[in-house]
Amino acid sequence: QVQLVESGGGLVQPGGSLRLSCATSGILFSFAAMNWYRQAPGKQRELVSTITIEGSTNYAESVKGRFTMSRDNAKNMLYLQMNSLKPEDTAVYYCNYNRTWPRASFWGQGTQVTVSS
């Protein structure tokens, strides 16, 4: 079955960096477009970044220039390098895979990122 397991979250000061990882299993990872979402307290879950099977990336305006999404197809791993972190980046970050057939959406358990001095 599909499993997505995030790690790498934690408490960091403003301006700091974190690298999130998502270990995947049960999918043909090399053929899977993947996403990172986040959800801050009291807010809706929002799309942070996407990566295609070719490795092309797109980012939310709020993180553009600070976050970098990447993938390692050999290890079935997804990453999110987060630099110049701001308090408004505080959220639970989720790895997401949307299977096209049969249609289904898969989520990890999330990893908490807290940016605070």
N, C-alpha and C positions, 0 to 999 in steps of 0.2 A: 504494500500500500504506500501511498505518497506520504512522505514525512519531511517536514521542514523544521530545522532546529536552529534558532538564532543564538548568538553569543556575542560577548564583547562589550555589552553595555556597562554603565557605571556612573559614578559621580566625577565630574570634571569641572574645572574652573573655566569661566569665560575666556575665550581665546585658545583654549586647549583643543586636543584632538582625541578622537577615538576611532577604532576600526571595528566595525561590526562584521560578523561572519554568519553565513547561513549554510548549514550542511543539509544537502538534499539527498533523498533516496526514493526509489520507486517511480522515478520519471526518466525519460530519455533526455537528460539534462542538456546535451549538446543541441537538441532541437527545441528547447524551451525558452521562450521569452520570459523574463522574470521581472519582478517589481519589488521595490521597497516602499512601504507605507509607514506612516506614523500617526499616533493618536495622542493628543495632549489632553490633560484633564478637562472635562467639560466641553470638549470640541469633537467635531466629526473626524473620522479617520481620513487622512489626506495622502494622496500619492506624492512620494518624494522623488523617485527616480525609476526609470525603466531601462532595460537592456535587451537588445534583440539577440537572435541566435548568431548574428554576425559580429556582435559586440558593440553595436552602435548604442549610444546612451542619450537619454533625455532627462532633464531635471526640472523640478519646480523652480519658479523664479526665486523663491525665498532661499534656496540652497545653491543656486548656480554659482560656480566659481569657488565654492567652499567644499562641496561634497563630490566624491568621485566613486562611481559604481563600476565594479569589474566582476569578471567571472573566470573561473579556472575549470574548464570542461574536463580536464584529466582527473580532477579531484571532486567533481560535482559540487563545487563550492561557489557561493556568491558572496561578494564583499561590498561594504560601503565605508569608504574612508571619509571621515568627517573632520574637517579642519576649521579653525577660527570659529569654534562653537559659541553660540549665543544662548542666553537664558531661554529665549523663545524656541530653541531647538529641543527643549525638554519635552519628552514624550516617550511612549512605548513604541518601539520600532518593530515592524513586522515584515517578514519575507513572504512573498505571495507568488503563487503560480496559478494561472488560469488555463485549464485544459480545454481544448476546443471540442474534442469528441472522445468519449461522451462528455458533454459540457459539465464542468465542475470548477469550483474555486477552492484553492487550498491555502491555508495560513499556518504559520508557525505560532508558537506560544507567545512570542514577543520578547524583547529585551529592553529593559528600562534604561533610558539615557537621561541623566539629570545634570544640567549645567547651572552651577551656582557657586558663588564665592563664599 
